[in-house]
Amino acid sequence: MTETTGAATVPLIETAGIGKSYGGVVALRDVSTVVRAGEVTCVLGDNGAGKSTLIKILAGVHQHDSGELRLDGEAVRLSSPREALDRGIATVYQDLAVVPLMSVWRNFVLGSEPTRGPLRLLDRKQAHDITRKALVDMGIEISDLEQPVGTLSGGQRQCVAIARAVHYGAKVLILDEPTAALGVKQAGVVLRYVVQARDRGLGVVLITHNPHHAYPVGDRFLLLKRGAQLGSYEKSEIDLPELTRQMAGGAELEALQHELERVQP
């Protein structure tokens, strides 16, 4: 999916002045960023910042009203999630699309089930083997693939979803708030697999409201506020305190700092 022209690498995804409105409500305006192979692009902002709208445009759920969306340098308008997936864009939403009562392996191959024989019966052994190998390759340890996926921790479910996207050929992985409902340890596990996906050459889009989760794994940062682009930086251009400062805003950040100074010994 990645093309090269001379020394330059064409981004997997590029948005140029993207905008989207719903009736009279402007949800996104003039947003520009890039997603490159082997990099993590973090999209940060609070609720209502426009993160979900941007995801839906990249995932083919909605089409943009203005600006340009380019895949491998080609201007496109994705007409459906199926088209986005066919072009290598896999989206893992915060409310994971899993069937809680189904086993881990059934969820893993759901929609891509291997079959056998002229009647195309489900090949349970091959499905089990596919799931086991994919999880092992990503270093994910789940001892019993027959257990219902709903019994896994939130972090484990996120990791299974990431491994599934990698296994089925995603070139761009969009993660919608993957650490939002997780504790510190589970969030750390998920972020480790984000790095693994990046190191495998995927372009990763990490949507989050938490700069402390974004900064350790991110290569570039897009800040959104009320649908507008607040800033866009490569990692070398911004540090964590400044990223936090910009997200929080001057007055809010000063109040937070005063509170921290008050409670810290």
C-alpha positions in Angstrom: 0.0 0.0 0.0 3.0 2.3 0.5 4.6 3.9 -2.6 7.9 5.7 -2.8 8.9 8.6 -5.0 12.6 9.1 -4.8 13.5 9.4 -1.1 10.0 10.5 -0.1 7.4 8.1 1.1 3.8 8.7 0.1 1.6 8.6 3.2 -0.8 5.8 3.6 -3.5 8.4 4.5 -3.4 12.1 4.1 -6.1 14.6 4.9 -6.0 18.1 3.6 -8.4 20.6 5.0 -11.0 18.0 5.8 -14.4 19.3 7.0 -17.8 17.7 7.9 -21.1 19.2 9.0 -24.3 17.6 10.2 -27.1 20.0 9.2 -26.1 23.3 10.7 -23.6 21.8 13.1 -20.0 21.9 12.0 -18.4 18.8 13.5 -15.0 19.1 11.8 -13.3 21.9 9.9 -10.0 22.3 8.0 -8.2 19.3 9.5 -4.9 18.2 7.9 -2.7 15.3 9.0 -0.8 12.3 7.6 -0.5 8.6 8.6 2.7 6.9 7.5 3.7 3.3 7.5 5.6 2.4 10.7 4.4 5.4 12.6 1.7 6.2 15.2 -0.4 9.3 14.6 -2.1 10.3 17.8 -5.4 12.3 17.6 -6.0 14.0 20.9 -8.9 16.0 22.2 -11.7 16.1 24.8 -15.3 15.0 24.2 -16.8 17.0 21.3 -13.4 17.8 19.8 -14.2 16.0 16.5 -12.2 12.8 17.0 -15.2 10.5 16.3 -16.1 12.4 13.2 -12.6 12.1 11.9 -12.6 8.3 12.6 -15.8 7.9 10.7 -14.5 9.6 7.7 -11.3 7.5 7.6 -13.3 4.3 8.3 -15.8 5.0 5.4 -18.8 5.5 7.7 -19.3 9.1 6.6 -18.0 11.1 3.7 -16.3 14.5 4.1 -18.0 17.7 2.9 -14.8 19.7 2.1 -11.1 19.2 1.8 -9.5 16.1 0.4 -8.8 12.6 1.6 -5.9 10.8 -0.1 -4.9 7.1 0.2 -1.4 6.4 -1.2 -1.5 9.8 -2.8 -4.9 9.2 -4.6 -7.8 11.4 -3.8 -10.8 9.2 -2.7 -14.2 9.3 -1.1 -14.7 6.1 0.9 -18.3 5.0 0.3 -18.5 2.4 3.1 -16.7 0.6 5.9 -16.3 -2.4 3.5 -14.4 -0.2 1.0 -12.2 1.1 3.7 -11.4 -2.4 5.0 -10.8 -3.6 1.4 -8.2 -0.8 1.1 -6.5 -1.9 4.3 -8.0 0.4 6.9 -9.2 -1.5 9.9 -11.0 0.3 12.8 -11.2 -1.0 16.3 -13.9 1.0 18.1 -14.1 1.6 21.8 -17.2 -0.6 22.1 -15.5 -3.6 20.5 -17.5 -5.4 17.9 -17.3 -8.8 19.6 -19.9 -11.4 20.5 -19.4 -11.8 24.3 -20.8 -15.4 24.5 -18.8 -16.6 21.6 -15.4 -18.2 22.1 -12.2 -16.3 21.5 -11.4 -18.2 18.3 -14.9 -17.8 16.9 -14.7 -14.1 17.4 -11.2 -14.0 15.9 -12.3 -15.6 12.6 -15.8 -14.1 12.5 -16.6 -13.1 8.9 -13.5 -14.9 7.6 -14.1 -18.5 8.7 -12.0 -21.2 7.1 -14.0 -24.0 5.5 -13.4 -27.5 4.3 -15.0 -30.0 1.9 -17.5 -29.4 -0.9 -20.2 -28.3 1.6 -17.8 -25.6 2.9 -18.2 -26.6 6.5 -16.5 -24.6 9.2 -13.0 -26.0 9.7 -12.8 -25.7 13.5 -9.2 -27.0 13.8 -7.9 -24.5 11.2 -9.8 -21.6 12.8 -8.3 -22.6 16.2 -4.8 -22.8 14.7 -5.1 -19.5 12.9 -6.2 -17.8 16.1 -3.5 -19.4 18.2 -0.7 -18.6 15.8 -1.8 -15.0 15.4 -2.0 -14.4 19.1 1.4 -16.1 19.7 3.0 -14.0 16.9 1.8 -10.8 18.7 3.0 -12.2 22.1 -0.6 -12.4 23.5 -1.2 -15.1 26.0 -4.7 -16.6 26.2 -4.6 -20.1 27.5 -8.1 -21.2 26.6 -9.4 -20.1 23.2 -12.7 -21.8 23.9 -13.6 -19.4 26.7 -16.2 -16.8 25.9 -14.5 -13.6 24.8 -16.7 -11.7 27.3 -14.8 -13.3 30.1 -11.5 -11.6 29.0 -10.3 -8.4 30.6 -10.8 -5.2 28.6 -7.1 -5.1 27.8 -7.1 -8.7 26.5 -10.1 -8.0 24.3 -8.4 -4.9 22.8 -5.2 -7.0 22.2 -7.2 -9.7 20.4 -8.8 -7.1 18.2 -5.4 -5.6 17.3 -4.0 -9.1 16.5 -7.0 -9.8 14.3 -6.6 -6.6 12.3 -2.9 -7.3 11.9 -3.5 -11.0 10.8 -6.1 -10.1 8.2 -3.9 -7.7 6.4 -4.6 -4.2 7.7 -2.1 -1.6 6.6 -3.7 1.2 8.7 -5.0 0.4 12.2 -7.4 3.0 13.7 -7.9 2.6 17.5 -10.7 4.5 19.1 -9.9 5.2 22.8 -8.4 1.7 23.4 -7.2 2.6 26.9 -10.2 4.7 28.0 -11.8 2.2 30.4 -8.6 0.4 31.5 -6.4 0.5 34.6 -2.8 1.4 34.4 -1.5 -2.1 33.9 -4.0 -3.1 31.2 -3.4 0.3 29.4 0.3 -0.4 29.4 -0.3 -3.8 27.8 -2.5 -2.4 25.1 0.1 0.4 24.3 2.8 -2.3 24.0 0.8 -3.9 21.2 0.2 -0.6 19.6 4.0 -0.3 19.4 4.2 -3.9 18.0 1.7 -3.0 15.3 3.8 0.1 14.4 7.0 -2.0 14.3 5.4 -4.4 11.9 5.1 -1.6 9.5 1.5 -0.6 10.0 0.3 3.0 10.1 -1.5 3.4 13.4 -4.0 6.1 14.3 -4.5 6.3 18.1 -7.5 8.3 19.2 -7.3 9.3 22.8 -8.0 12.1 25.3 -5.0 11.1 27.4 -1.6 12.7 26.5 0.2 10.5 28.9 -0.9 7.4 26.9 -0.3 9.1 23.6 3.2 10.6 24.1 5.2 7.4 24.8 4.0 5.7 21.7 3.3 8.5 19.3 5.4 9.8 16.4 3.1 12.7 15.5 0.3 14.4 17.3 -2.9 16.1 16.0 -4.8 18.2 18.6 -8.5 18.9 18.0 -10.8 21.2 19.9 -14.5 21.8 19.1 -14.0 20.4 15.6 -11.0 22.6 14.7 -7.3 21.8 14.5 -5.5 23.2 17.5 -2.1 22.0 16.4 -0.1 19.3 14.6 3.4 18.3 15.7 6.0 15.7 15.2 7.5 14.2 18.3 10.7 16.2 18.0 8.6 19.4 18.0 6.8 19.0 21.3 7.3 17.5 24.7 4.8 16.0 27.0 4.3 19.0 29.3 3.7 21.3 26.3 1.3 18.7 24.8 -0.6 18.5 28.1 -0.6 22.3 28.3 -2.1 22.8 24.9 -4.7 20.2 25.5 -5.7 21.6 28.9 -5.5 25.2 27.9 -3.8 28.0 29.9 -6.4 28.6 32.7 -7.3 25.0 33.1 -3.7 23.9 33.3 -2.8 26.6 35.8 -5.6 25.5 38.1 -4.5 21.9 37.7 -0.9 22.8 38.6 -2.0 24.7 41.6 -4.1 21.8 42.8 -1.2 19.3 42.3 1.2 21.6 44.3 -1.4 21.8 47.1 -1.8 18.1 47.5 1.8 17.0 46.9 4.1 16.8 49.9 
